Amino acid sequence: MNKLFRFLFALLITLTVACGAKGGGDTAVSLVDQASPVPSGTNLADAPRIALVMKTLTNPFFVEMEKGARRAEMEFGINLIVKTAAQETSIEQQIEIVDELIQEQIDAIVIAPGDSLELIPILKKAQDAGIVVVNIDNQLNPEYSTALGLTNVPFISVDNRQGAYLSAQYVSRQIIEPGEAVIIEGIRGAQNAEDRKLGAMQAFAENPNLVMVASESANWKIDEAYTVTAAIMAEHPNIKVIFCANDMMALGAIQYLQEAGRNDVLVAAYDALAEAKEALRNGTLQATIDQQAAEQGYLGVWYALRALNGEELPTQTLVDVILVTVENVD
Amino acid sequence: MQRPLRQSGITQKFIGYLIFLSILPVIIVGLTSFQTSRSLLQQEANRYTMALVENQRDYLDLQLDQIESLVANVSGVEEIRRALEVTEDTTNTYIDLNTQAQIGYILSGYSNLRGLVSIDIFTVYGSHYHVGDTLNIDNIRQDVHDTLFQRALESDQFVTWAGIEDNVNANSTHTKVVTAAKILQNTDRLTLQQKPIALILVNYSVEALSAHFQQVDLGENAYLMVLDGENRILYHPDLRLLGQPVSASFAHLFTDTKDTLVQEVDGQVYSLNYVRSPKSGWVVLGLVPLQTLADKTSSIGRTTFVVMLFCFSVVGLVAFVYNTNVVLPIRTITNRFKQLQETPLEKQVALPVRGNDEIAELVQWFNAFQSSLLAKQEAEAQIQASLAEKEVLLKEIHHRVKNNLQIISSLLNLQMERLNDSYTTSVFEDSKNRVRSMALIHEKLYQSQNLARIDFAEYVANLTHYLARTYHADQIRLQLSLEQVYLGIDTAVPCGLILNELVSNAFKHAFTHQQSGHVCIKLRQNEAAQVTLAVGDDGVGLPADFDSSHVDSLGLQLVHNLTKQLGGTLTILDHDDDFALVTIFKLTFSVPTEREGLS
């Protein structure tokens, strides 16, 4: 009896084992040769996603601004997404970018708006969706903001009026004979453009020798400035001084002046781009303003992070401007 | 109850049959269904996975198509082409910035593709135009650029899919990207040869691909993997592995355009379904661990196992019941038979009867048999006892008879002593001896084991020696040649009397003229149960006119009568072959078939 049961039991075990064990195919293979994991480029999944929305990709000014923002990204361990419109005038595109960011449920938007009014509705929508909004470079219109209910947006910039004043003053002082002055403006809807115009006008007004004969907008663009300068010079041949609200326009103007052989015209600008500094060195440009674009970018991201953490932030933070001339260009 | 193990009992056979007839089929069905379901499940999983994998390949091809059309569009734009032909020496800051701006505007329009990281155009004259996730393009990986340039140059395809590469822009947070490259060429009007003017690179986000693939559900513990044309990992659920090349042995598995394999990878066995995109040369593979599938079918295995256990226990139970009700009673009966054989007179108890089936009947009739056997054994014992008693009784009778005959002999003897004449004395002597010879028979009978027969040879010896002493025949030598013969009482008494006469006669009459001589007695029995008793002497011999048939001696008359009573024959001879005998009386008779008697 016992022997039989022992035999049966053994049979049972054998069958069970045969069922369970499944041949693992042929030779084993490993997926990778060395298990050295390469850290991927993706940032931490839980880090706050902050978008930096700038006006255009074609102005080196914004390259500097991005660099500052990247510095903040590294330092604070956040996820920075950089978006730009095609041109300074691509306001619609900028609005669309903000809309897309709202869809993607971004945490914060640090924006240098192309227009001081047009962006407010979409930014209000963003704020309603719980997105933190920080304003840099060009100020959003305060009255319109309040009217639409867009509140609590910290603004970081420079005193554009002061900066423009210093830059224009530098060239204005050099005019000792009667002469004409021209201002080439930025986008007319932009507050910073307006402020710079006022600053320049104030500087010109101080010199009784100068008469401002034209104030045209070239919309921040290099090619437009070229054309505008050509048009103004054709009309007013006695121009002594040109203030351009930014370096790109100044470079456009300078290109025309060089081609026209008008080396006597003094040009003052704003932004302190590398190309502008080059122009300072070779004397085609007289003055520009370093508005510490990188700093603005850095502060913008930093404020956004602080706001995400629930901090109260100052409504307005002004960064110092630095007048850059051939003397302190290096 | 000990049973030698080499016997295969009924119960074991029963269990064996049950197993083969019922459990074995169950096991077979269970196993086959287990295997079948497992392989079916595997097949289905493979089909599903293959379909899914092919879908993903199609998705990839779609994305690649979009990028290729993007590249086609970009390379077709007039302003860009013109800008690309601008060489180093014909540029200045204004033109540079202006061109950058113009191209920037254009490229910006194409940069809406989801998942796009950047579009870069590198002219052979060193200019770089870019739109992408960063504006900061002052840090370019020149080695990456050069490698991609070379590969695009050597490739004959419209767009070269480089696979997962380092981002040519070192400043970008996307360190690894999927790169498509294209060389823009012009025909040199002087040499009439194609010369490259620029390299277009489109970087596609690896993260976007990963995000897409991570949503693909292949089932529990199963995952998707994508390899580029250089066998580097384009996608893996473990994002740290992105960009790493797979081991050579792993890459070797994917030789076909589409296939299903079973392979052990890093310690676990997977079912691999893969498909290769002919456009890009990328491989999309789905890995499903077989263990997951096996786990699903393990419930069948478990159920079968449980059922099997149940069947075994049922078999065990049934065998036990069968054992108790059938085999045990049989065994008990067998043992009881054995006991009855070995210790016959021991009292045995009747076996219990259970139920009323064949086994119960068997037990019942066994009990009946046992009791009748025991009854017979008792009766036999009683008979034996009675027989023993009768034997004792018979012995007593023979003893009594012998004693009575001895008394008669003594009485004759007493009477003989009062006689004066020798003739009467000798007559009394003869009578006494005759009685004596009969008493001796009875003595021998009650002495012997077999109360129905005597050892006649011994009797002959005893009687002849007694006669020799009685007749004071010291000078006469007795020669006895006796075979062992057994005679019953009916034969022994007449024989004894005959012998007594013949020997007495020899002692009395044969040696009157001499002092010494021989008396020879021969007793033989042949195979036909014929007994020969011969008494011979070498004395004086018979008178010449001796006629045995007409003899007036009482003794010889007695001999004749007794011989007739025995149904034998008496022969008188005057010589013998063996001894020098002169007178021989030879008696031959047949012994009737012996009754065994109560021995």
Interface residues (C-beta under 8 A of the other chain):
Chain A: M1 K3 L4 F5 L8 L12 L15 T16 C19 G20 K22 G24 G25 D26 T27 A28 V29 S30 L31 V32 D33 S36 P37 V38 P39 S40 G41 T42 N43 M54 T56 L57 T58 P60 F62 V63 E66 K67 R70 E73 L80 I81 V82 T84 A85 A86 Q87 K221 I222 D223 Y226 M248 L251 G252 I254 Q255 E275 E278 A279
Chain B: L5 G9 T11 Q12 I15 G16 I19 I27 L31 F34 N92 T93 Y94 L97 N98 Q100 A101 Q102 G104 Y105 S108 G109 V131 D133 T134 L135 N136 N167 N171 S172 T173 H174 T175 K176 V206 E207 I233 D238 L239 R240 L241 L242 G243 Q244 P245 V246 S247 A248 S249 F250 L253 L261 V262 Q263 E264 V265 D266 G267 V269 L290 A294 G301 F305 M308 F312 G316
